[in-house]
Amino acid sequence: MPLAKNPLSVEVTVLTEDVALVAVEGHLDLDTATEFQHHLANQLHHGRRHFLLDLAAVPFMDSSGMNIVLRVYQEAREVSGSVHVISPTPAVRRILDLTGVSITVPVSESVDDALALVGVPPEVIPDQGA
């Protein structure tokens, strides 16, 4: 089976029982969106309600990636949760702004900023090597 043209790396760190930090690296597009969706669905299945999506290492995102962000946003809201985009690259931020997604899904500059919106004090979170 050939490798994806632009492989995706997704690292999930469970910060609290219901908060997951999802660090994504690579292109978030038609080729990789399903993999991203599987990671998020797995975390929802395990009781996570709040998702901090670190997109600092995503140089490109198309409508497939954006749809996954919106889908997890809707699913999290159904369980009184939330989704926060953290540190999107300028290209990704532009897409989020142009499509209006950044109006619906909060965009934060840091994990601490997003945690404050979720209501989790940063001192409860193990050191992430920031």
Short mmCIF file of the C-alpha atoms (twelve columns), coordinates in Angstrom:
data_MODEL
# 
_entry.id   MODEL 
# 
loop_
_atom_site.group_PDB 
_atom_site.id 
_atom_site.type_symbol 
_atom_site.label_atom_id 
_atom_site.label_alt_id 
_atom_site.label_comp_id 
_atom_site.label_asym_id 
_atom_site.label_seq_id 
_atom_site.Cartn_x 
_atom_site.Cartn_y 
_atom_site.Cartn_z 
_atom_site.pdbx_PDB_model_num 
ATOM 1   C CA . MET A 1   0.000   0.000  0.000  1 
ATOM 2   C CA . PRO A 2   1.551   3.344  -0.989 1 
ATOM 3   C CA . LEU A 3   2.174   5.971  1.630  1 
ATOM 4   C CA . ALA A 4   0.067   9.120  1.609  1 
ATOM 5   C CA . LYS A 5   1.653   11.972 -0.339 1 
ATOM 6   C CA . ASN A 6   1.592   14.137 2.764  1 
ATOM 7   C CA . PRO A 7   1.649   11.885 5.839  1 
ATOM 8   C CA . LEU A 8   -0.079  13.135 8.947  1 
ATOM 9   C CA . SER A 9   1.178   12.822 12.493 1 
ATOM 10  C CA . VAL A 10  -1.363  13.079 15.307 1 
ATOM 11  C CA . GLU A 11  -0.248  13.022 18.937 1 
ATOM 12  C CA . VAL A 12  -2.936  12.925 21.606 1 
ATOM 13  C CA . THR A 13  -2.145  13.938 25.182 1 
ATOM 14  C CA . VAL A 14  -4.900  13.470 27.756 1 
ATOM 15  C CA . LEU A 15  -4.582  16.510 30.014 1 
ATOM 16  C CA . THR A 16  -7.497  15.738 32.323 1 
ATOM 17  C CA . GLU A 17  -10.234 13.127 32.311 1 
ATOM 18  C CA . ASP A 18  -12.239 15.112 29.779 1 
ATOM 19  C CA . VAL A 19  -9.628  17.298 28.012 1 
ATOM 20  C CA . ALA A 20  -7.421  16.099 25.160 1 
ATOM 21  C CA . LEU A 21  -4.623  18.047 23.511 1 
ATOM 22  C CA . VAL A 22  -4.387  16.906 19.897 1 
ATOM 23  C CA . ALA A 23  -1.156  18.005 18.186 1 
ATOM 24  C CA . VAL A 24  -1.327  17.651 14.420 1 
ATOM 25  C CA . GLU A 25  1.640   17.769 12.053 1 
ATOM 26  C CA . GLY A 26  1.392   17.669 8.275  1 
ATOM 27  C CA . HIS A 27  -1.188  18.493 5.647  1 
ATOM 28  C CA . LEU A 28  -4.779  18.149 6.827  1 
ATOM 29  C CA . ASP A 29  -6.543  17.321 3.591  1 
ATOM 30  C CA . LEU A 30  -8.587  14.715 1.732  1 
ATOM 31  C CA . ASP A 31  -5.769  12.154 2.062  1 
ATOM 32  C CA . THR A 32  -5.400  12.551 5.837  1 
ATOM 33  C CA . ALA A 33  -8.749  13.785 7.183  1 
ATOM 34  C CA . THR A 34  -10.072 10.283 7.900  1 
ATOM 35  C CA . GLU A 35  -7.065  9.463  10.072 1 
ATOM 36  C CA . PHE A 36  -7.555  12.722 11.984 1 
ATOM 37  C CA . GLN A 37  -11.265 11.917 12.418 1 
ATOM 38  C CA . HIS A 38  -10.430 8.464  13.847 1 
ATOM 39  C CA . HIS A 39  -8.182  9.979  16.520 1 
ATOM 40  C CA . LEU A 40  -10.874 12.459 17.554 1 
ATOM 41  C CA . ALA A 41  -13.668 9.850  17.522 1 
ATOM 42  C CA . ASN A 42  -11.541 7.585  19.714 1 
ATOM 43  C CA . GLN A 43  -11.111 10.370 22.270 1 
ATOM 44  C CA . LEU A 44  -14.850 11.121 22.248 1 
ATOM 45  C CA . HIS A 45  -15.496 7.415  22.794 1 
ATOM 46  C CA . HIS A 46  -13.193 7.498  25.833 1 
ATOM 47  C CA . GLY A 47  -15.050 10.383 27.451 1 
ATOM 48  C CA . ARG A 48  -13.110 13.409 26.299 1 
ATOM 49  C CA . ARG A 49  -15.413 16.426 25.825 1 
ATOM 50  C CA . HIS A 50  -12.939 19.246 25.327 1 
ATOM 51  C CA . PHE A 51  -10.488 19.203 22.416 1 
ATOM 52  C CA . LEU A 52  -7.485  21.485 22.091 1 
ATOM 53  C CA . LEU A 53  -6.375  21.157 18.465 1 
ATOM 54  C CA . ASP A 54  -2.772  22.315 18.121 1 
ATOM 55  C CA . LEU A 55  -2.376  23.162 14.424 1 
ATOM 56  C CA . ALA A 56  0.996   24.945 14.697 1 
ATOM 57  C CA . ALA A 57  2.626   22.308 12.453 1 
ATOM 58  C CA . VAL A 58  -0.125  22.168 9.807  1 
ATOM 59  C CA . PRO A 59  1.054   24.114 6.750  1 
ATOM 60  C CA . PHE A 60  -2.074  23.345 4.713  1 
ATOM 61  C CA . MET A 61  -5.697  22.485 5.449  1 
ATOM 62  C CA . ASP A 62  -8.443  22.031 2.867  1 
ATOM 63  C CA . SER A 63  -12.205 21.689 3.264  1 
ATOM 64  C CA . SER A 64  -11.841 18.040 4.347  1 
ATOM 65  C CA . GLY A 65  -9.779  19.048 7.362  1 
ATOM 66  C CA . MET A 66  -12.069 21.962 8.109  1 
ATOM 67  C CA . ASN A 67  -15.096 19.652 7.998  1 
ATOM 68  C CA . ILE A 68  -13.478 17.364 10.585 1 
ATOM 69  C CA . VAL A 69  -12.894 20.342 12.891 1 
ATOM 70  C CA . LEU A 70  -16.546 21.376 12.493 1 
ATOM 71  C CA . ARG A 71  -17.778 17.800 12.992 1 
ATOM 72  C CA . VAL A 72  -15.865 17.325 16.242 1 
ATOM 73  C CA . TYR A 73  -17.099 20.766 17.324 1 
ATOM 74  C CA . GLN A 74  -20.713 19.635 16.821 1 
ATOM 75  C CA . GLU A 75  -20.121 16.287 18.538 1 
ATOM 76  C CA . ALA A 76  -18.376 17.932 21.501 1 
ATOM 77  C CA . ARG A 77  -21.225 20.427 21.888 1 
ATOM 78  C CA . GLU A 78  -23.689 17.510 22.106 1 
ATOM 79  C CA . VAL A 79  -21.886 16.368 25.266 1 
ATOM 80  C CA . SER A 80  -21.442 19.909 26.686 1 
ATOM 81  C CA . GLY A 81  -17.867 20.061 25.443 1 
ATOM 82  C CA . SER A 82  -15.819 22.385 23.283 1 
ATOM 83  C CA . VAL A 83  -13.174 22.588 20.579 1 
ATOM 84  C CA . HIS A 84  -10.353 25.117 20.495 1 
ATOM 85  C CA . VAL A 85  -7.846  25.626 17.698 1 
ATOM 86  C CA . ILE A 86  -4.387  26.505 18.978 1 
ATOM 87  C CA . SER A 87  -1.647  28.374 17.095 1 
ATOM 88  C CA . PRO A 88  -2.774  27.789 13.519 1 
ATOM 89  C CA . THR A 89  -0.205  28.609 10.865 1 
ATOM 90  C CA . PRO A 90  -0.957  31.768 8.866  1 
ATOM 91  C CA . ALA A 91  -2.289  29.746 5.901  1 
ATOM 92  C CA . VAL A 92  -4.613  27.707 8.122  1 
ATOM 93  C CA . ARG A 93  -5.700  30.804 10.055 1 
ATOM 94  C CA . ARG A 94  -6.590  32.483 6.773  1 
ATOM 95  C CA . ILE A 95  -8.805  29.536 5.766  1 
ATOM 96  C CA . LEU A 96  -10.480 29.518 9.185  1 
ATOM 97  C CA . ASP A 97  -11.131 33.263 8.943  1 
ATOM 98  C CA . LEU A 98  -12.276 33.310 5.303  1 
ATOM 99  C CA . THR A 99  -14.781 30.505 5.886  1 
ATOM 100 C CA . GLY A 100 -16.045 31.878 9.199  1 
ATOM 101 C CA . VAL A 101 -14.962 28.778 11.126 1 
ATOM 102 C CA . SER A 102 -12.912 30.969 13.483 1 
ATOM 103 C CA . ILE A 103 -16.138 32.718 14.502 1 
ATOM 104 C CA . THR A 104 -17.636 29.395 15.640 1 
ATOM 105 C CA . VAL A 105 -14.539 27.573 16.874 1 
ATOM 106 C CA . PRO A 106 -12.355 29.659 19.220 1 
ATOM 107 C CA . VAL A 107 -8.756  30.201 18.134 1 
ATOM 108 C CA . SER A 108 -6.114  30.577 20.863 1 
ATOM 109 C CA . GLU A 109 -2.429  31.394 20.678 1 
ATOM 110 C CA . SER A 110 -1.385  28.904 23.381 1 
ATOM 111 C CA . VAL A 111 -2.497  25.800 25.258 1 
ATOM 112 C CA . ASP A 112 -2.784  27.889 28.436 1 
ATOM 113 C CA . ASP A 113 -5.118  30.353 26.696 1 
ATOM 114 C CA . ALA A 114 -7.325  27.504 25.482 1 
ATOM 115 C CA . LEU A 115 -7.303  25.852 28.923 1 
ATOM 116 C CA . ALA A 116 -8.499  29.125 30.447 1 
ATOM 117 C CA . LEU A 117 -11.461 29.084 28.042 1 
ATOM 118 C CA . VAL A 118 -12.217 25.482 29.047 1 
ATOM 119 C CA . GLY A 119 -11.961 26.447 32.714 1 
ATOM 120 C CA . VAL A 120 -8.967  24.267 33.586 1 
ATOM 121 C CA . PRO A 121 -6.236  26.025 35.571 1 
ATOM 122 C CA . PRO A 122 -2.816  25.448 33.912 1 
ATOM 123 C CA . GLU A 123 -1.258  24.271 37.179 1 
ATOM 124 C CA . VAL A 124 -3.371  21.077 37.111 1 
ATOM 125 C CA . ILE A 125 -1.834  20.105 33.800 1 
ATOM 126 C CA . PRO A 126 1.404   18.078 33.801 1 
ATOM 127 C CA . ASP A 127 4.383   19.914 32.305 1 
ATOM 128 C CA . GLN A 128 4.230   19.513 28.521 1 
ATOM 129 C CA . GLY A 129 7.829   20.536 27.976 1 
ATOM 130 C CA . ALA A 130 6.752   23.930 26.680 1 
# 
